[in-house]
Amino acid sequence: MARNRSPLASVLWTMLFLVALVGAAFPWLVDRWDEWATTLQDEAATVAPVVPGAVSLGDSASLLIVVQNVDGSAASIVLGSVAEDGKPVFAIIPNSIFTLLPGFGEFRISETMRFEDEQLARVTIENLLGARIDSILALGPGDIAAALASPIEVDVSSALTVRDESGATRVVLDAGGQLFDGSQIEMLLLERGESDLLSWTQRQSSAWEAILGEIRRRPGVAGLLAGVGVKADVLGALAQNPRVVLVPAVPVATGSAGEGFVLSGADAEAFVTSRVPSLKLFDEPRPRVELLNGNGRIQATRSVAEALIRNGFRIVRTDNADNFDFEKTLVVAQGRSQQRSAEEIARILAVSEVLLELDTPSGVVDISIIVGQDIDSGEG
């Protein structure tokens, strides 16, 4: 059987309305988010200069770091970029962004590691941002604690509080500058506690700043985290005078799905263009694609999504087709202006025919694809 659309599928299609509805209730959260973004830029400017003899990584390199929690979710997600023509960029991606997980439906990014592994996190974020990811570093519970053998200075943005069995709250880690061991630093990344999502993200930033600082002081820490090779090289380069930035997600809250963030396609494109232009997958606005499962196989759209995302297309919807009896894959251009993009998709997927919808073209997607029996989903 094919996967049905997730319970969160309707969330993203109504999110613009929700932003308007909750905007009055959460102006303080938006203001705090904007204020923190400015603060991060100021703090990044005070980081120590590049260490002489840093490894050369060519024109550009990127590293996605995903820290997995004990429950299997992705607790902390960051994208690092190193380019010869500018400072390293360390982008913090809130793990509660609602977005499309190719092959699964609409969920929070944190669910990528539960449904699959770091490869799903990679393709999800490439689709979300339209940015190239060269390498992935997946860290499990205990990995960061093991790599940080000695206590290091951390300036914690806010106290971490938890609720005990009696219902009372207690402070686990205080705010302010202090010495933390590796397990405490890892706790900042993994534990939300009783705080809102913004405060948790701020504490994660505090932890990453401390980790990068330790890599600057002790370059061997990069190898302890990433092993020997290009991942450790990129991690070491990222620690040298990084520009710490935020993905410009907007906080939202719904009754059914809870609080989280959303990121529009326009904001994602502007972020990549201004912050990490060397990673941009496509020079023009990415054509919007919907993928429909027309063969009934589990994960029928997964491999198709990955191939298209890496070639500059943006997957905005996955669902089941009206039936599962499609022998051949269909590529439909929604209007004559999308014909060239549809033909490019047909070339990528080795599909011989492109259909053109002229009577009632969609205003939501640019190309529709029904995945038939002729495309192997890799099931089994």
C-alpha positions as CSV (number, residue, x, y, z in Angstrom):
1,M,0.0,0.0,0.0
2,A,1.1,3.6,-0.6
3,R,1.5,6.0,2.3
4,N,-1.5,8.3,2.9
5,R,-1.0,11.9,3.5
6,S,0.1,12.6,7.1
7,P,-2.2,14.3,9.7
8,L,0.0,17.4,9.3
9,A,-0.5,17.6,5.6
10,S,-3.3,20.1,5.9
11,V,-1.2,22.3,8.2
12,L,1.1,23.7,5.5
13,W,-1.6,24.4,3.0
14,T,-3.4,26.6,5.6
15,M,-0.3,28.0,7.3
16,L,-0.5,31.4,5.6
17,F,-3.9,31.8,7.2
18,L,-2.6,30.6,10.5
19,V,0.2,33.1,10.5
20,A,-2.4,35.9,10.2
21,L,-4.6,34.4,12.9
22,V,-1.8,33.9,15.4
23,G,0.2,36.9,14.5
24,A,-1.5,39.0,17.1
25,A,-0.9,36.4,19.8
26,F,2.8,36.0,19.2
27,P,4.3,39.4,18.3
28,W,6.7,39.1,21.2
29,L,8.0,35.8,19.8
30,V,8.6,37.3,16.3
31,D,10.3,40.3,17.9
32,R,12.5,38.2,20.0
33,W,13.4,36.1,17.0
34,D,14.4,39.2,15.0
35,E,16.3,40.7,17.9
36,W,18.2,37.5,18.4
37,A,19.2,37.3,14.8
38,T,20.8,40.7,15.1
39,T,22.6,39.7,18.3
40,L,24.1,36.6,16.7
41,Q,25.6,38.8,14.0
42,D,27.2,41.1,16.6
43,E,28.6,38.1,18.6
44,A,29.9,36.4,15.4
45,A,32.0,39.5,14.7
46,T,33.9,39.0,17.9
47,V,35.1,35.5,17.2
48,A,38.9,34.9,17.0
49,P,40.5,35.3,13.5
50,V,41.3,32.4,11.2
51,V,44.1,30.2,12.3
52,P,47.0,30.2,9.8
53,G,47.5,27.1,7.7
54,A,43.8,26.2,7.6
55,V,43.0,23.5,5.1
56,S,41.9,24.5,1.6
57,L,38.6,23.0,0.5
58,G,38.4,24.4,-3.0
59,D,35.8,26.9,-4.1
60,S,33.2,25.9,-1.6
61,A,32.1,23.0,0.7
62,S,29.1,22.4,2.8
63,L,28.4,20.2,5.8
64,L,25.0,19.4,7.3
65,I,25.2,18.4,11.0
66,V,22.3,16.5,12.5
67,V,22.3,15.7,16.3
68,Q,19.9,12.9,17.1
69,N,18.1,12.7,20.4
70,V,17.4,9.6,22.4
71,D,13.9,9.4,21.1
72,G,15.2,9.2,17.5
73,S,14.3,12.8,16.5
74,A,16.7,15.3,15.1
75,A,17.2,17.7,18.0
76,S,19.7,20.1,16.5
77,I,20.3,20.8,12.8
78,V,22.9,23.2,11.3
79,L,24.3,23.8,7.9
80,G,27.9,25.0,7.5
81,S,29.3,26.5,4.4
82,V,33.0,27.3,3.6
83,A,33.8,29.4,0.6
84,E,37.1,30.9,-0.6
85,D,35.6,34.3,-1.3
86,G,34.0,34.8,2.2
87,K,33.7,33.9,5.8
88,P,32.5,30.5,6.9
89,V,28.8,30.5,7.5
90,F,27.1,28.5,10.3
91,A,23.4,28.4,9.7
92,I,21.1,27.3,12.5
93,I,17.9,25.5,11.2
94,P,15.1,25.2,13.8
95,N,14.2,21.6,14.1
96,S,10.5,22.5,14.3
97,I,10.1,23.9,10.8
98,F,7.0,22.4,9.2
99,T,7.9,21.2,5.7
100,L,7.6,18.5,3.1
101,L,9.6,15.3,3.9
102,P,10.0,13.8,0.4
103,G,8.2,10.5,0.2
104,F,6.5,10.9,3.6
105,G,4.4,14.1,3.6
106,E,4.4,17.2,5.7
107,F,6.0,17.0,9.1
108,R,8.5,18.8,11.3
109,I,12.1,18.5,10.1
110,S,12.9,16.7,13.4
111,E,11.0,13.7,12.1
112,T,13.4,13.0,9.3
113,M,15.6,10.8,11.5
114,R,12.7,8.8,12.8
115,F,11.3,8.0,9.4
116,E,14.6,7.3,7.8
117,D,18.1,8.7,8.6
118,E,20.4,11.6,7.8
119,Q,19.9,11.1,4.0
120,L,16.2,12.1,4.4
121,A,17.3,15.1,6.5
122,R,19.7,16.0,3.6
123,V,17.2,15.8,0.8
124,T,14.5,17.6,3.0
125,I,16.8,20.6,3.7
126,E,18.1,20.7,0.1
127,N,14.4,20.9,-1.0
128,L,13.5,23.5,1.7
129,L,16.5,25.8,1.0
130,G,17.5,25.0,-2.6
131,A,21.0,24.7,-1.3
132,R,23.6,22.1,-2.1
133,I,24.7,19.8,0.7
134,D,28.1,18.1,0.1
135,S,28.5,16.0,3.3
136,I,26.5,15.0,6.3
137,L,27.7,14.5,9.8
138,A,25.2,12.5,12.0
139,L,25.9,12.6,15.7
140,G,24.0,10.4,18.1
141,P,23.4,10.7,21.9
142,G,26.8,10.7,23.7
143,D,28.9,11.6,20.6
144,I,29.5,15.3,21.5
145,A,29.9,14.5,25.2
146,A,32.7,11.9,24.3
147,A,34.5,14.4,22.1
148,L,34.6,17.2,24.7
149,A,36.9,15.7,27.3
150,S,37.6,18.8,29.3
151,P,35.2,21.4,30.7
152,I,34.8,24.5,28.5
153,E,33.3,27.9,28.9
154,V,29.7,28.3,27.7
155,D,27.7,31.5,27.8
156,V,24.2,30.1,28.2
157,S,21.4,32.4,26.9
158,S,18.7,31.2,29.3
159,A,18.3,28.6,32.0
160,L,17.3,25.1,31.2
161,T,14.4,24.1,33.4
162,V,12.5,20.8,33.6
163,R,9.4,19.5,35.3
164,D,9.8,16.7,37.8
165,E,7.3,13.9,38.7
166,S,5.6,16.1,41.2
167,G,4.9,18.8,38.6
168,A,7.3,21.3,40.0
169,T,9.9,22.9,37.8
170,R,13.6,23.0,38.6
171,V,16.7,24.5,37.0
172,V,19.0,22.0,35.5
173,L,21.5,24.4,33.9
174,D,21.8,28.0,34.9
175,A,22.0,31.0,32.4
176,G,25.2,33.0,32.0
177,G,28.9,32.2,31.5
178,Q,30.2,29.0,33.2
179,L,32.3,25.9,32.7
180,F,30.3,22.9,31.4
181,D,31.5,19.4,30.6
182,G,30.6,17.6,27.4
183,S,27.4,16.0,28.7
184,Q,26.1,19.4,29.9
185,I,26.9,21.0,26.5
186,E,25.1,18.1,24.8
187,M,22.1,18.6,27.1
188,L,21.8,22.2,25.8
189,L,21.4,20.7,22.3
190,L,19.0,17.8,23.2
191,E,16.7,19.1,25.9
192,R,14.0,21.7,25.3
193,G,12.8,21.6,28.9
194,E,9.9,23.9,29.8
195,S,11.0,26.7,27.5
196,D,9.6,27.9,24.2
197,L,11.2,26.9,20.9
198,L,13.0,30.1,20.5
199,S,14.7,29.8,23.9
200,W,15.7,26.3,23.1
201,T,17.2,27.4,19.8
202,Q,19.1,30.1,21.6
203,R,20.6,27.6,24.0
204,Q,21.6,25.4,21.1
205,S,23.4,28.4,19.6
206,S,25.2,28.8,22.9
207,A,26.3,25.2,22.7
208,W,27.5,25.4,19.1
209,E,29.5,28.6,19.8
210,A,31.3,26.7,22.6
211,I,31.9,23.7,20.5
212,L,33.3,25.7,17.6
213,G,35.5,27.6,20.1
214,E,36.9,24.3,21.4
215,I,37.7,23.2,17.9
216,R,39.6,26.4,17.3
217,R,41.6,25.8,20.5
218,R,42.0,22.0,20.0
219,P,41.7,21.1,16.3
220,G,41.7,17.4,17.2
221,V,38.2,17.7,18.4
222,A,37.0,18.0,14.8
223,G,38.4,14.5,14.2
224,L,36.8,13.1,17.3
225,L,33.4,14.3,16.1
226,A,33.8,13.7,12.3
227,G,36.5,11.1,11.9
228,V,39.4,11.5,9.5
229,G,38.6,13.1,6.1
230,V,36.7,15.9,4.5
231,K,34.0,16.2,7.2
232,A,36.6,16.9,9.8
233,D,38.3,19.3,7.4
234,V,35.1,21.3,6.8
235,L,34.3,21.3,10.5
236,G,37.7,22.6,11.3
237,A,37.3,25.4,8.7
238,L,33.8,26.3,10.0
239,A,35.3,27.0,13.4
240,Q,37.5,29.8,12.0
241,N,35.8,33.1,12.4
242,P,32.3,31.9,11.4
243,R,29.3,34.1,10.5
244,V,26.5,32.6,12.6
245,V,23.1,33.1,10.9
246,L,19.5,32.0,11.3
247,V,17.3,30.5,8.7
248,P,14.5,33.1,8.4
249,A,11.7,30.9,9.6
250,V,8.5,32.5,11.0
251,P,7.0,31.2,14.3
252,V,3.5,29.8,14.1
253,A,1.2,27.8,16.4
254,T,-1.8,25.6,15.6
255,G,-4.2,23.8,17.9
256,S,-3.6,20.4,16.2
257,A,0.1,20.5,15.3
258,G,1.4,22.7,18.1
259,E,4.0,25.4,17.8
260,G,6.7,25.5,15.2
261,F,8.1,27.5,12.3
262,V,7.5,27.9,8.6
263,L,9.8,29.1,5.8
264,S,8.4,30.4,2.5
265,G,10.1,29.6,-0.8
266,A,10.8,33.3,-1.4
267,D,12.5,33.7,2.0
268,A,14.5,30.5,1.5
269,E,15.8,31.7,-1.9
270,A,16.7,35.1,-0.5
271,F,18.5,33.5,2.4
272,V,20.6,31.2,0.2
273,T,21.4,34.1,-2.3
274,S,22.5,36.4,0.5
275,R,24.2,34.1,2.9
276,V,25.5,31.0,1.1
277,P,25.3,31.9,-2.7
278,S,28.0,29.3,-3.6
279,L,25.5,26.5,-2.5
280,K,22.6,27.7,-4.6
281,L,21.3,24.8,-6.7
282,F,19.5,26.8,-9.4
283,D,20.1,30.3,-10.7
284,E,16.4,31.0,-11.3
285,P,13.3,30.5,-9.1
286,R,12.8,26.8,-8.7
287,P,9.9,25.3,-10.5
288,R,7.3,23.9,-8.1
289,V,6.5,20.2,-8.5
290,E,3.9,17.9,-7.2
291,L,4.6,14.1,-7.1
292,L,1.7,11.7,-7.1
293,N,2.1,7.9,-6.4
294,G,0.5,6.1,-9.3
295,N,1.9,2.6,-8.7
296,G,0.9,1.9,-5.1
297,R,4.4,1.1,-4.0
298,I,5.8,2.4,-0.7
299,Q,8.3,5.3,-1.2
300,A,7.3,5.5,-4.9
301,T,8.0,9.2,-5.0
302,R,11.2,9.2,-2.8
303,S,13.9,8.6,-5.5
304,V,12.1,10.8,-8.0
305,A,12.0,13.7,-5.5
306,E,15.7,13.4,-4.7
307,A,16.7,13.4,-8.4
308,L,14.6,16.5,-9.1
309,I,15.7,18.4,-6.0
310,R,19.4,18.0,-6.9
311,N,18.6,19.3,-10.3
312,G,17.0,22.6,-9.1
313,F,13.3,21.7,-8.7
314,R,11.3,22.3,-5.6
315,I,8.9,19.6,-4.4
316,V,5.9,21.2,-2.8
317,R,3.4,18.3,-2.6
318,T,3.4,14.5,-2.5
319,D,0.2,12.5,-2.4
320,N,-1.5,9.4,-4.0
321,A,-2.9,9.6,-7.5
322,D,-6.5,8.8,-8.1
323,N,-5.5,5.1,-8.7
324,F,-2.4,2.9,-8.7
325,D,-2.8,1.6,-12.3
326,F,-0.4,3.9,-14.1
327,E,2.0,1.8,-16.2
328,K,4.0,4.8,-17.4
329,T,5.1,7.9,-15.5
330,L,3.3,11.1,-16.7
331,V,4.9,14.5,-16.6
332,V,2.3,17.3,-17.0
333,A,3.3,21.0,-17.6
334,Q,0.8,23.3,-16.0
335,G,0.7,25.9,-18.7
336,R,2.8,26.5,-21.8
337,S,5.3,28.6,-19.8
338,Q,6.3,25.4,-17.9
339,Q,6.8,23.2,-20.9
340,R,10.6,23.6,-21.0
341,S,10.9,22.7,-17.3
342,A,8.6,19.7,-17.8
343,E,10.8,18.5,-20.7
344,E,13.9,18.8,-18.5
345,I,12.2,16.6,-15.9
346,A,11.3,14.1,-18.5
347,R,14.9,13.9,-19.5
348,I,16.1,13.4,-15.9
349,L,13.5,10.7,-15.3
350,A,14.0,9.1,-18.8
351,V,10.3,9.6,-19.6
352,S,9.4,9.8,-23.2
353,E,6.2,11.9,-23.2
354,V,5.3,15.4,-21.7
355,L,1.7,16.4,-21.5
356,L,0.5,20.1,-21.5
357,E,-2.4,21.4,-19.4
358,L,-3.8,24.5,-21.1
359,D,-7.5,24.5,-20.2
360,T,-7.2,24.7,-16.4
361,P,-3.5,24.9,-15.4
362,S,-2.7,24.8,-11.7
363,G,-1.8,28.0,-9.9
364,V,-0.2,26.1,-7.0
365,V,2.3,23.9,-8.9
366,D,4.2,24.3,-12.2
367,I,4.6,20.6,-13.0
368,S,2.7,17.5,-12.0
369,I,4.2,14.1,-12.1
370,I,2.3,10.8,-11.7
371,V,4.9,8.1,-10.9
372,G,4.0,4.9,-12.7
373,Q,5.2,1.3,-12.7
374,D,8.2,2.1,-15.0
375,I,10.1,3.9,-12.1
376,D,11.7,1.6,-9.5
377,S,11.0,2.9,-6.0
378,G,13.6,0.6,-4.4
379,E,10.9,-1.1,-2.3
380,G,12.0,-4.3,-0.8
